């Protein structure tokens, strides 16, 4: 999965507080966990959810304000992660889609670190990248029909693009900008012009290429994708993007 690779390539955690408008209509939250190294079993309120060890687990429809979380790793030499009073809300009390990474302390102890937080209604991430469960239904994964879950045909609005640019631009390094921007592109249809506006946020070609490749699949007007070559500085980068476009047709 593309989006899983984006997460697992992360070499330092990123805490991203959503800049998108809060939506008090959300009545439940979402909790997702990614492990870079070791597969795990996730327990919520002492209930085991995934029956097989996994590196990415997602629990939806969290209606309570507080939960006890426990991760037990396949590698028994690793200590379990226990987190009491996990809240699927932001500081204002609105339910959110929270994503965590398993990181390791200097002594090798696993810890949960917040990676990203989005309004539940925002169309991300791709559910097919996770072992997904509804709260209260352990060992009963939610399956997504391959014909569903595709990007929305509705083009991202100007306001949504503005919010997305604000979130991406918060990241200090091009590599982090590329990860966040690619995540957004996975579940939102953008025009070539909009993709170009996001590319302008990057300082170097490597980040631009990463995002341009990620955004291609959900681009509304891919026939004009070649116009993005002007956003790249080096001829080698332009050749790589052109080769990608030709191979993706």
N, C-alpha and C positions, 0 to 999 in steps of 0.2 A: 504494500500500500504506500502510495506517495506520501500521504500525510503522516503515516507512522515513521517513515524514514526521516522526515523533517524533524520530528520530535527526537528521535533517537540519535540524530547527528548533533544534538545540542551538547556543548561542552561546558556550559555554565548555566545555572538556572536563571530564568527570567520571570520577574513578577510584574504582571501587566494588569493594571487597573483600568477597566473599560472606560472609554470616553464616550460611549454611546449613551443616548438618552435612557434614563431609567424607566422601567415599565412596571408600575405598581399592579398591573393586571395579572402578573405572573403569580400563580398559586402554588407552584412547586419548583424545586431546584434540581440541579444535576451535579453529580460528583464523578469525576473521571481520574484515573490513576495510570501513569505510564512508568515502566521500569526499564531503565537503559540496559541493565545487566541481567538481573535474575527474574524469572517468572515467579508469580505469587498467587496466593489465595486471598480474596478480600472478604472480610467479615464486617457487617454493619449491624450494630446493636446485637453482637454475638451470633448473628445468623450468617452462615457461609453462603456466598452467592455463586461464584464460579466453581463448577465441579472439577474442572481441570485447571492446572497451573497456566497462567496467562501473563503476558507482559503489558496488556492494556485492557482495563476493565472500566465499564461505565454504568452507573446506576442512575436511573431517571425517576421522575415523579416523587421527589422527596418533599413531603408536605409538612414535616415537623421542622422545628427551628434548631434542633440539636440532635446529634447522633454520636455514638461511639464507633470509632473506626479501628480495625486491626488488620494488618497485613502479615501473613506468614509465608516465608520464602521457601522455594524448593530446596535451596541450599540451606541445610539445617544449621550450618555454622554461622549464619547471619541471624542477628537478633530480630525478633518481630518488631514491627512498628505499631505502637498503640497511641491513639489520639482520642482523648475524651472531649466531649463537647464540641465536635465539629459542627460548624454552622454553614448551611448552604445558602447564606444570604450575604449581602454586602453590609457595610457599616450603617447604612440607612434602613436596613431590614428588608430590602427587596430580594426576592429569590433570584439566584444567579446560576449560570453554568460555570462551575469551577473545575479547573484542570490542574492536577498536581503531578510533579515528577518525583521519582525516588532518587534522592541524591545521597552521597556518602560523606561522612565527616572525615577529618584527618586520620582518625583511628579506624576508619572503615565501617563505622556504624551507619546503617541506613536510616534516612530521615525523609519525611514528606516536605516538599517545598512547593509553594504555589507557583504555577507556571503562567496561567492565564485565567481571566474572569470575564465573562460576557453575559449580557442579558439573555435569558432563556430563549426569547423569540428570535435572536439573531441566528441566521441560517448556517450554523457551523457547530462542531466539526462534522466530517463525514462519518456517520454512525457505523459504516461498514469497516472502519478501522479498529473498532472496539469489540470486545465481548460485552454486549449490552443487556442490561436487565432492568425491569421495573421494580421499584422498591416493594417489598412484600411478596415477591415471586422469585425466590432463590432457585438456582439450577434450572431456570426456565428462560433461556436467552431469547431476546427479541431478534427476529430475523427480518432482514430488509430484502424485499424483492429486487433483483438486479435492475428491473425497469423503473423502480422507484428510487428516491433519494438522489436523483440527478440534479444538476444545477437548475435553478429557477430560470425560466425563459424571460421573466421580467428583469429588465436591465436595472442595475443598481441606480438609485436616484442620486441627484446631485447632493442632497443632504447626507445620504448614506456614504457616498464617496468622500465627502468632507470629513465625516466621522472616521472613516477607515484611514484616510491620510493622516489624521491627527494621531490615531493609535500607532500607525507604522512609524511616524516621525518621532515618536517618543523614544524609540530605541536608538541607542548610541552608536552601535556598530552595524555595518551593512549586513553582516551575517544574521544578526537578530532581526533587522528590518525584513530581510528576505524570508525568514521563517514565518513571521507574523503576517506579512503580505500574502505569502503563498497559502497560508491557512485560510485567509479571507477569500482568496480567489477560488479555492476548491469548491465553495458552496454559493458563490454569487456570480451572476452573469455580468460581465463588464464589456464595454466597447473598447476598441483599439485606442481611442482617444483617452478613455479613462485609465487604461493600462499604462499609457504613455505618461500620464500625470503622476502615477505612482512610481514609475521608473525614474522620474526626475528627482525623487527623494534619495536616490542612491549616489554614492560618490565614485564607486568603481564598477567596472564591467562585470565582475564575478557575481555580485549581488543582483545586478540587472538581469543577467542571463538566468540565474536561478528563478527569479520571479517571472520572467517572460515565459519560461518553459512551463511553470506551474499554472499560469493564467491562460495558456493557450486553449486547453480543453473546454473551458467554460466561456470563452470569448464569443460575443454575439456576432461580430463581423470579422471572422477569421480571414476572409478573403483579402483584407487590408493589413494583415499582420506584418507584411514585409516593410510597411512604413515605419515600424519600430526600429529598424536597423539604424536609423539616424540617431537613435538614443544611445547607441554604443560608440565608444571612442576608437577602439582598435579593430583593424581589419580582420584579425583572427577571431575576435568575438563576433563580428558580423557574420563571418563564415559559419561559425558554430550555430548561431541562431537560424540562419538560412537553411542549414543542413537539417536542423531540428524541424523546421516548418515543413520542408519537403518530405521528410520521413514520417511526419504525423498526418499527412493528407490521406 
